[in-house]
Every structure is written in structure tokens, then in C-alpha cells.
Amino acid sequence: MDHRLQPLIDLDGRVAVQPCGAREIGLYPEPGLNVLWVNPAPSPVGWPNFGGGRGWISPESELFFVPESSGPVAYRVPCGVDPGDYRVIEADRRGVTLRNRFTVEFFASGIRLELELTRRVTLLECREPAGISAAGYRLESTLKALNPVPEGIHPAIWNLLQVPPGGVIMLAGADPVPYFGRNAARCSSGFCSAEVPAVGESFKVGFRPEPGSRGRMFYCSFSEERPFFVMRSFTVPEHCYDTAYPPGSGPACPQQIFCDNGRDGGFGELEYHSEPLGADRCEISDCCYTMAFSGRRGPLETFFHCGLTEDDFRSIESGLF
């Protein structure tokens, strides 16, 4: 069977992984409730955005903006990166490992680099507070250069999680750095929030948390019908080279929010970047945790605002929640 036609890999009914593109395509805190955005009709032409979580390579401004001789630059997703040519290395009811080998071109320098990205999704053991359902997974990513990395070239893992319209992305941060579009994020008392979808114009902003700290992003959808919230946690890298286009035109931000205005589905994205490769580092590993909680609106909102303690965060981030 063509590996691209393999069925979804089911992790105990809580997480679903799509082999093509190595997507975390489903996260179910309760049966029938997928808290991730899934594209109902991916385009058969160009980049097929299936939805869910995906692993890209940054810096975006050097790898995705293609110079055109006849006009301005064009934005193109390198097909070797996504959907790539992922192979299932191992899989069972608790986890799956997928691997992709590909070549990327840094257009500003003309450098081509062969890379290997391995993504391991492992189901978390979840303690469910009274009246609340939970599901989660650990995502471990390893990026390896298969030939020497030239000076000044800094590829990194770029993990993105797509969430559906109707909720709000929230994080601790201030002074967002604009990447493109009209910034509609609201910041107050050290926190920023952005409604999904964006009103008017799609936009992307970046944030610069303390290097070495735990970065945490939330998506909250407290509708009356099926309220839930999602948390993603990662380690903030010491170094980051992902800036707005053109390369180096602004501060590099390892934590980012994107909100589509409805043109491409009205989804939002929780994004972050890992430590980069370099001339003195040919392999890096990164680990993040994604949790989803659902339940009745009242108890769930209370749990979100005051129920998650620092001990709970540490438990989630050790896979023992």
C-alpha cells in the first residue's frame, strides 16, 4: 500500500495521527469532540493544508518566500517539508514515530541543505478532575542535518497547532511584534488574547518569552454547546532566527500567534520554534506537551482560571498528569 494512503493512526481513541504530513489531526478529550481544526476540503493544488498540528522548518522568511524574476516574492510551502515523504517507523496504541528526509533551499544565500525530521507522538496518561474530561500527547521532534551546516544558516523545528473558529488564543506576554497583517491581539496586565477568526485582516504576531522558560499558550472555546480549552507547553529556546520578511527586518520571536480571517477556514495557530541547527550543531531535539480539557462550562471555566496549579503544569510536562 502507498504509505500516503494509510489510514489514520488511532492512539486509544484520544489522539489521531495522519501519516501523510505527520499531522496530529485529532485530539479528543471526550468522544466525538475534536478540539483541533480540520480542513473539510484540502486544496488538491499547491499546499494541502489538512489542519491539526504540523511540523515545519524555520526561518520562514528564508525558506518560504521565493524570489520571482518577474515580480515580487511568492510564498510557497516547500513540498519536501509538507506534506513531505513521511514514513511510519513504529506505531502502537500508545504512540507513533514518523520520519521525513528532504532538501530545503535558503533563498537569500542560495544554500541547499538536506535534513531529516523525526516526529514522535505519545499519548499522555491523564488524571481527570471531577466533571472534566481530558486528553493529551507529548510531541518529541528531532531535526538532523545530513550534510554540514554552513555558517550563518540556522534551520529550526517550527511546530504549529491549528485550532477552530469561535474561541480565543491566550498567552502571557506583552508588546507583540508584528509579522504581517493588522494586529488585532489585545494586551492587558501582561496577557495577550486574540479572537479566532481574525476580524477583517489575517495577521501574525510574535512574542519573546524569557529564554529557557516554559512557554505556554491556550485556546479557549467556552461555548454553551461543548466548551473546552487547549494548552500547549514548550521550552523557550536560547536562540531564535525567525523574523518577519525580509530576513532580519525585525526581532526574532520564538512564540507566535496567527489568526486567519475566514478566507482559508477561519482557524488560528499556536506556533513556536526550537533551538536551531548551526555550523557547530548538526542535530537538535525538542519536546512539547498538548492537553485538552472539556466539561460543563461553569466547572471548566473555574478549572481554567484557578484549577491548574504549577504542580499540575509540571505533572503535564512530565507526562504524568
C-alpha positions as CSV (number, residue, x, y, z in Angstrom):
1,M,0.0,0.0,0.0
2,D,1.2,3.5,-0.8
3,H,2.2,5.0,2.6
4,R,0.3,8.2,1.8
5,L,-2.9,6.2,1.7
6,Q,-2.5,4.7,5.1
7,P,-5.5,5.2,7.5
8,L,-5.3,7.4,10.5
9,I,-3.3,6.0,13.4
10,D,-5.5,5.9,16.5
11,L,-4.0,6.3,19.9
12,D,-6.5,4.8,22.3
13,G,-9.4,6.9,20.9
14,R,-7.8,10.1,22.3
15,V,-5.4,11.2,19.6
16,A,-5.4,10.6,15.8
17,V,-2.3,11.0,13.7
18,Q,-2.4,11.3,9.9
19,P,0.7,9.7,8.3
20,C,0.7,12.0,5.3
21,G,2.3,15.1,6.6
22,A,2.8,13.6,10.0
23,R,-0.2,15.6,11.3
24,E,-1.8,15.3,14.8
25,I,-5.2,15.5,13.2
26,G,-7.4,14.7,16.2
27,L,-7.4,15.4,19.9
28,Y,-10.5,14.1,21.8
29,P,-11.0,14.9,25.5
30,E,-14.4,13.2,25.1
31,P,-15.8,11.0,22.3
32,G,-16.8,13.0,19.2
33,L,-15.2,16.2,20.3
34,N,-12.1,17.0,18.2
35,V,-10.7,20.3,19.6
36,L,-8.3,20.8,16.6
37,W,-9.3,22.5,13.4
38,V,-9.5,20.1,10.4
39,N,-9.8,21.3,6.9
40,P,-13.0,19.8,5.4
41,A,-11.7,20.1,1.8
42,P,-7.9,20.5,1.5
43,S,-6.9,22.0,-1.9
44,P,-5.7,19.4,-4.4
45,V,-3.5,22.2,-5.9
46,G,-0.4,23.6,-4.1
47,W,0.0,23.1,-0.4
48,P,-2.7,20.7,1.0
49,N,-3.5,22.2,4.5
50,F,-5.1,19.2,6.2
51,G,-5.4,21.0,9.6
52,G,-4.3,19.8,13.0
53,G,-0.8,20.0,14.2
54,R,2.2,20.1,11.8
55,G,6.0,20.3,11.9
56,W,7.7,22.9,9.6
57,I,11.2,24.2,9.4
58,S,12.1,27.9,10.1
59,P,13.2,30.6,9.5
60,E,10.1,31.2,7.4
61,S,11.5,34.4,5.8
62,E,14.4,32.4,4.3
63,L,12.7,29.2,3.3
64,F,9.1,30.1,2.3
65,F,9.5,33.4,0.4
66,V,10.6,32.6,-3.1
67,P,12.2,35.3,-5.3
68,E,10.5,35.8,-8.7
69,S,12.4,37.3,-11.6
70,S,9.2,38.9,-13.0
71,G,7.9,40.5,-9.8
72,P,7.6,40.4,-6.0
73,V,8.4,37.3,-4.0
74,A,5.9,34.4,-3.9
75,Y,5.0,32.4,-0.7
76,R,5.4,28.7,-1.3
77,V,5.4,25.8,1.2
78,P,8.3,23.5,0.3
79,C,6.7,20.2,-0.7
80,G,9.6,18.3,0.8
81,V,8.7,19.9,4.2
82,D,4.9,19.5,4.0
83,P,3.4,17.1,3.2
84,G,6.9,15.6,2.7
85,D,7.5,11.9,2.4
86,Y,6.9,10.7,5.9
87,R,7.4,7.0,6.7
88,V,5.9,5.3,9.8
89,I,8.9,4.0,11.8
90,E,6.9,2.4,14.6
91,A,3.3,2.6,15.9
92,D,1.1,1.1,18.6
93,R,-1.9,2.1,20.6
94,R,0.2,4.5,22.8
95,G,2.4,6.2,20.2
96,V,3.7,6.6,16.7
97,T,7.0,7.7,15.2
98,L,7.3,9.2,11.7
99,R,10.3,10.3,9.7
100,N,10.9,12.6,6.7
101,R,14.1,13.3,4.7
102,F,14.0,16.3,2.4
103,T,16.0,19.2,1.0
104,V,15.4,22.9,1.7
105,E,16.8,26.0,0.0
106,F,17.7,29.2,1.8
107,F,16.8,31.6,-1.0
108,A,18.7,34.6,0.4
109,S,22.0,32.7,0.3
110,G,21.3,30.0,-2.3
111,I,22.3,27.3,0.2
112,R,20.6,23.9,-0.1
113,L,20.6,21.6,2.9
114,E,19.4,18.0,3.3
115,L,17.6,17.5,6.6
116,E,15.8,14.7,8.4
117,L,12.8,15.4,10.7
118,T,11.5,12.7,13.1
119,R,8.3,13.3,15.0
120,R,7.2,11.0,17.9
121,V,3.6,11.4,19.2
122,T,3.0,9.7,22.6
123,L,-0.3,9.6,24.4
124,L,-0.3,11.1,27.9
125,E,-1.8,9.5,30.9
126,C,-4.5,11.9,32.1
127,R,-5.9,12.5,35.5
128,E,-9.4,13.9,35.0
129,P,-10.7,16.3,37.6
130,A,-14.3,15.8,38.8
131,G,-16.7,16.6,36.0
132,I,-13.9,17.3,33.5
133,S,-12.6,15.1,30.6
134,A,-9.0,15.3,29.4
135,A,-6.7,14.0,26.7
136,G,-3.2,14.9,25.7
137,Y,0.0,13.9,24.0
138,R,3.7,14.5,24.1
139,L,5.4,15.5,20.8
140,E,9.1,14.9,20.5
141,S,10.8,16.2,17.4
142,T,14.4,15.6,16.2
143,L,15.9,17.6,13.4
144,K,19.2,16.4,11.9
145,A,21.4,17.8,9.2
146,L,22.6,15.2,6.7
147,N,25.4,17.4,5.4
148,P,27.5,20.1,7.1
149,V,25.5,23.3,8.0
150,P,27.3,26.4,6.6
151,E,28.0,29.4,8.8
152,G,25.0,31.8,9.0
153,I,22.4,29.1,8.3
154,H,20.1,28.3,11.2
155,P,17.2,25.8,10.5
156,A,15.0,25.0,13.4
157,I,11.9,23.0,14.2
158,W,8.7,25.0,13.8
159,N,5.6,23.4,15.4
160,L,2.2,24.8,14.6
161,L,-1.2,23.8,16.1
162,Q,-4.4,24.8,14.3
163,V,-7.5,25.5,16.3
164,P,-11.1,26.1,15.1
165,P,-13.0,29.4,14.9
166,G,-15.2,30.5,17.8
167,G,-12.6,30.8,20.6
168,V,-9.7,32.9,21.9
169,I,-6.0,32.3,21.9
170,M,-4.3,33.5,25.1
171,L,-0.8,33.7,26.4
172,A,1.3,35.5,28.9
173,G,3.1,38.2,27.0
174,A,3.3,41.9,26.2
175,D,4.4,44.1,23.3
176,P,3.7,41.7,20.4
177,V,6.0,42.0,17.4
178,P,4.1,42.4,14.1
179,Y,4.9,39.9,11.4
180,F,2.2,40.8,8.9
181,G,-1.4,42.0,8.8
182,R,-3.2,44.3,11.1
183,N,-2.6,43.2,14.7
184,A,-5.9,42.5,16.5
185,A,-4.4,40.9,19.6
186,R,-5.4,42.7,22.8
187,C,-2.8,43.0,25.6
188,S,-3.5,43.9,29.2
189,S,-1.8,43.2,32.6
190,G,0.9,41.1,31.0
191,F,-1.5,38.9,29.0
192,C,-2.4,38.9,25.3
193,S,-5.5,37.4,23.6
194,A,-6.6,37.1,20.0
195,E,-10.1,36.1,18.7
196,V,-10.4,33.3,16.1
197,P,-11.1,34.1,13.3
198,A,-9.5,37.5,12.9
199,V,-11.9,40.4,12.3
200,G,-11.1,42.0,8.9
201,E,-7.5,41.1,8.1
202,S,-5.5,37.9,8.8
203,F,-2.5,38.6,10.9
204,K,0.5,37.2,12.7
205,V,2.4,38.5,15.8
206,G,5.4,37.2,17.7
207,F,6.4,37.2,21.4
208,R,9.8,36.9,23.1
209,P,9.4,35.0,26.4
210,E,12.4,34.5,28.7
211,P,14.9,32.0,27.1
212,G,14.9,28.7,29.0
213,S,11.5,29.3,30.5
214,R,8.3,27.3,29.8
215,G,6.2,28.9,27.1
216,R,2.5,28.2,27.4
217,M,-0.3,29.0,25.0
218,F,-4.0,28.4,25.5
219,Y,-7.0,28.2,23.2
220,C,-10.4,28.6,25.0
221,S,-13.8,27.9,23.5
222,F,-16.3,28.3,26.3
223,S,-19.5,28.0,24.1
224,E,-22.6,26.7,25.8
225,E,-22.8,23.7,23.4
226,R,-19.4,21.9,24.0
227,P,-17.0,24.1,25.9
228,F,-13.3,23.1,26.0
229,F,-9.8,24.6,26.2
230,V,-6.4,23.5,24.9
231,M,-2.9,24.1,26.3
232,R,0.4,23.8,24.6
233,S,3.6,23.9,26.6
234,F,7.2,24.1,25.3
235,T,10.7,25.2,26.3
236,V,11.7,28.7,25.0
237,P,14.9,28.4,23.1
238,E,18.0,30.4,23.9
239,H,18.4,31.3,20.2
240,C,15.9,32.1,17.5
241,Y,16.3,33.4,13.9
242,D,12.7,33.5,12.8
243,T,11.8,37.1,11.8
244,A,9.3,38.8,9.6
245,Y,10.1,39.0,5.9
246,P,12.6,40.2,4.7
247,P,15.1,38.2,6.8
248,G,16.3,40.2,9.8
249,S,13.7,43.0,9.3
250,G,12.6,42.8,13.0
251,P,13.2,41.0,16.2
252,A,13.2,37.2,16.1
253,C,10.3,35.7,18.1
254,P,10.2,32.0,19.2
255,Q,6.5,32.2,20.1
256,Q,3.8,33.3,17.7
257,I,0.0,33.6,17.1
258,F,-1.6,33.5,13.6
259,C,-5.3,34.2,13.0
260,D,-7.0,33.6,9.7
261,N,-9.8,36.0,8.8
262,G,-12.0,33.3,7.3
263,R,-10.6,33.2,3.8
264,D,-8.8,29.9,4.4
265,G,-11.1,28.4,7.0
266,G,-11.1,30.9,9.9
267,F,-8.6,28.9,12.0
268,G,-6.0,30.1,14.5
269,E,-2.5,28.8,15.1
270,L,-0.4,28.4,18.2
271,E,3.2,28.4,17.0
272,Y,6.7,28.1,18.4
273,H,10.3,27.5,17.3
274,S,13.0,25.3,18.7
275,E,16.7,25.8,19.1
276,P,18.4,26.0,15.7
277,L,21.0,23.9,14.0
278,G,24.2,25.6,13.1
279,A,27.8,25.0,11.9
280,D,28.6,23.6,15.4
281,R,25.3,21.7,15.9
282,C,24.0,19.1,13.4
283,E,21.2,17.7,15.5
284,I,18.6,19.1,17.9
285,S,15.7,17.6,19.8
286,D,12.6,19.4,21.1
287,C,9.6,18.3,23.2
288,C,6.2,19.9,23.7
289,Y,3.0,18.9,25.5
290,T,-0.5,19.4,24.3
291,M,-3.6,18.9,26.6
292,A,-7.3,19.4,26.0
293,F,-10.0,19.7,28.7
294,S,-13.8,19.6,28.3
295,G,-16.8,19.6,30.5
296,R,-19.7,21.8,31.6
297,R,-19.0,25.4,31.1
298,G,-19.1,26.6,34.8
299,P,-16.7,23.9,36.2
300,L,-14.5,24.1,33.2
301,E,-14.1,27.9,33.4
302,T,-13.3,27.6,37.1
303,F,-10.7,24.9,36.4
304,F,-9.1,27.1,33.7
305,H,-8.9,30.2,35.8
306,C,-7.8,28.8,39.1
307,G,-7.7,25.0,38.9
308,L,-4.4,24.4,37.1
309,T,-1.6,24.9,39.6
310,E,2.1,25.0,38.9
311,D,2.3,21.4,40.2
312,D,-0.3,20.5,37.6
313,F,1.8,22.1,34.9
314,R,4.9,20.2,36.0
315,S,2.9,16.9,36.0
316,I,1.6,17.6,32.5
317,E,5.1,18.4,31.3
318,S,6.5,15.2,32.7
319,G,3.7,13.1,31.2
320,L,2.1,12.1,34.5
321,F,-0.9,14.3,34.8
